[in-house]
Amino acid sequence: MPTAISGGGRIATNTPAENAFNALSRANDNIAQRQLRLATGKRINSAADDVAGFITSKALSSRVGSLQGALNAVGDAKNVAAIALDGLENVNSLLTEIKNAASSAASGALGTDEKVSLAQSAARLADQIQTVVDSTVFGGEELINGSFSGDFVIGFSATNSLLTIQVDLTTANSFAVNINSSSNTSFAGVSGLDLSALNSVSSSSLGIFGDSTIAASLTSFATALSNVNKFASFIGGIVNRLDSQETALQSQITNFNAAISRIEDADVALEQLELIKSQFLQQTSIISLAQANQSPNTFLQLLG
């Protein structure tokens, strides 16, 4: 802190000039700092500006990066779910048409040829189901053929340990099979329902459209439809959770960014005020320095 010390009649030591010069240096430093903050918009431009604030803001920024990564993962998971649900909707529609064909075949008013035609039409629909299953793909993996399993990082705990959501369609939730394979013995979780058998229906053997089997076939188709819908509900539940997590992450990111801004960003109004004050002090310091430098000349006259 500067002290007002008179130089008296001394000319070798000009203390008032030194005080004015020191004040000018401080004003110049303050002006440079305020101009930097106004130029960058940041109150903390280096760790030296605020050691504690620097550490806190960097920790918060790291957290925001992690949350943004989780938000991206949630988006990926929602994309996977949307593609899977679209495929399931198509399967549901096709399977409903097959069931309707079977219901028509159960009518005693239809002859053998009509039943064979219905079976052949249903067989083409079964082929399309297989096409839908094969083409419901994300990232090179089929989603509804019963083999997909994936973990999605949807958040982080206070210690930054991962919070994940697992989508596992390899067990009870699976329903898709290779319909065109003669070795199939089930479809949509229904044991004994073999859609490839539709290709074998003929006038000599109505197979699953026969009088003795049509009741069981209708029951199996109804169960298969129920299983497909349960599968879609399972995926729908995941989507609802992802929607909630997405909203939570967006709010967290916004709040963390607000905290970082409060610590790190410059208050433009305050910085401008301090800049003007420092510029005023700069001018007064220059004037004081010029006046102090004139004092020794007064005392030199005593030597004349």
N, C-alpha and C positions, 0 to 999 in steps of 0.2 A: 504494500500500500504506500503510495508516494506521500512524502511529508514536505510541507512548505518550509524550506530552509533558505534563509537569506545568504547570499554570497558575501555580504558586507562589502569591503573594499578589495576583495581578492580578484585577481585576473587570471591566475593559473588554474583555478577550479571554478567552473561556472555551473553550480548545482541547479539553479532554476532552469537553465537550458537543458540540462540532462533530464530533469523531471518532465519538461515539455516534450523532449524527444521520446522518452519512454511512453508517455501518454499517446503520442502520435503513432508509435509502433503498435500499441495495443488497439488503437482505433483502426489502423490499417489491417491488423489481423482479424478484427471483428468484422470489418467490411468484407474482407475476402471470404470469411466463413459464411456470412449471410448471403453473399452473391452465389456461392457454391450451392447452398441449400435451395435458393430460389431457382437456380439453373437446373438442378437435378430433381427438385421436388422432394428430396430426402433430408430428414433431420440427422439421420445417422448415415454417413457416407463411408465411415471406416470404424473399426473397433475403438479407436481412440476417442471418437465423439461421445460415446456412451457405452462403457464396457458391459454393464448389466443389461442395458437395452439391446445391445448387439447380440449377446448370447440368447436372450429371450426371443428376439425376432427371428433369428436363424432357426431356433428350435421349432417355433411355430410354422415357419416356412417349410421346414422338412415335414412337419405333420400334414400341412396342406398338400404337399406333393404326394404323400401316401394316400390321403383321402381322395385326391383326384384320380390316382391309379385305381382305387377301389371303385370310384364312380364309373370309370371306363369299363371295369370288369362287370359291373352291374348292367351296363349297356350291352355288353357282349352276351351276358346271360339272358337278357330280355330278347335279344335277337334270336338266340337259340330257341327259346321258348316259343316265340312268335312263329318261327319256321315249323317247329314241331306241331304246334296247334293247327296251323294251316294244313299240314299233312294229315293230321287226325280228322279234321273236318271233311277232307276229301274221302278218307277211308270210311268214315261214318256214312257219308252219302252213298258211296258205292255199295257198302255192305247192306244198307237199307234197301237198295234196289234188288240185290240178290235175295234178300229175305222176302221182298214182295213177289219176286218171281217164284220162290218156293211156295208162298201162300197161294199163288194162282195155280201152281201145279197140284196143290192139294184138292182142288175142285174136281169133283167127279164128272163134271160136264166136259172136261178136256180129254181129248184122246191122247194116245201114245205119242203121235207125231208132234202135237202141240207141246207136250211136256218135254220132249227132246229139244224142241226149238227154244223153250224157256231155259233149259239147262245150258244149251250152247251160248245163249245170250249172257247168262249168268257167268259162264266160264270166261267170257271176254272181260266182264266186269272184274272178275277175280284177277285176271292178268293185269288189269289197270291198277288194282290195289297194289300188286307187286311193283308196278312201275312207280307209283306214288311213294311207296316205302323206299325203293332204291334211290329216288331222286330227292328225298327229303334229307338234304345234306347241309352241314355247316362245317367249314374248316376241314373238309376232306373226310368227315365222319358221318355215317348214317345215324339219324337221330331216333327213328321209331322202329328200328328192326330188332330192338331188344339188346343191342350191344353197346349202347352209348353210356358212358359214365364220365362225368366231369366235375371238377371242383372250381368254384369261382370265389376269389377273394373279394368280399363285399364290405370289409371294414377292418378296423384295427382297434385293439383294446388300449387302455391307458399306457400299457408297457410296450405298445407297438407290436404285440403278438397278433397273428393273423386271425381274422374272423371269416370263416368260409361257409359257403352253402354248397351242398353236394347234390348233384342231380344224377341219380343212379337208376337207369332203366334196364338193368341187366337181370333183375330178379322178378319179383312179383308183379312189377308194373309193365313188364314186357308183354307184347302180344303178337308182334310181326314174325312171320316165318317166310321161308322160300316157298311161295305158293306153287310154283311150277315143279317142285321136286316131288317125285313119287314116294319119297320116304316120309313125307309129312304125316303126322298123326294128330296134329292139333293146330288151332288157329285162334288168336286173340284169347289165349288162356283156356280154351275149351278143348278138353281132351277128346279125341275122336272126330273132331271137325276138320275134314280135309277138303279144302276148296279145290285142290287139283283133281279131286274125284269128279268134278263137274264135267271135265273133258271126257270122262269115260261113260257118260250117260248115252245110251243108245236105245233104239226101239226094242232090242232084245233084252236089255238090262238097264232099267231106269235108275239103279243105284240109289243115291241119296234122295232122289225124287220119286222113288218107288212107293207104292201104297203102304208097305210095311215099315218104311223108314222115314217117310215125310214128316210124321209127327215129331220124331226125335230130331230131325234136321231143323224144323222150325224152332224147337226149343233151344237147340244149339246156336242158331243164328241170333235169337233174342239175347241169349247169354253173352255171345260175342259182342253184340252191339252195346250191351250194358258195360262190358269190360273196356271197350274202346272209350266210352263216355267217362268211365271212372279214371281211365288213363289221362284223358283230356282234363278232367277235374283236378287231378294231381298236378299237372303242368300249370293249370290255371291258378292253383294255390301258390305255386312258386312265383308266378308272375305278380300276384298280389303282394307277396312279401318283398319282391324286388322293387315294386313301385314304392312301397313304404320306405325301404332302405335308400332308394334314390332320393326321395324327398329329404330324408334325414341327412344324407351326405351333403346335399346341396346347401342345406341350412348350416351345417357344421363348417363347410368351406367358406361360406359367406361370413360367419361369425369369426372364424380364425383370420380371414383377410382383414376384417374390421379391426381386430386386435393388433395385427401387424401394422396396419396403417396408423393406428393411434401411437404406437411406439416409434415407428420408423419414419413416417412421412412428416414433411415440414408443414408448419402452420404458416401459410403464405402471408396472412395479415400480420402475424406477430413478427415474422422475419423482415417484412417490409418496414415495420415500425422500428425494429432494432437497427436496420440498415440506415434509415434516415437519421436516427440518433447518433450512430457511429460516424456518419458523414459530417454531421454538425460538429462532433467532437474532433474529427480530423481537421476541420477548418480552424477551430479555436486553438488546437494544439500547434498548428503551423504559425498562427499569429503569435501565440505565446512564445514559441521558439525563436521567432524573429525578434521579438522584443527583448527576450533574455540575452540574445547574442549581442544586443546593442549595449548592455550594461558595462562590460569591460571597457568599452571606448570612453565612457564617462570618467572612469577612474584613471585611464591613461593620460588624461589631460593634466593630472596632478604632477606628472613627470616633466611637463613642458617648462 
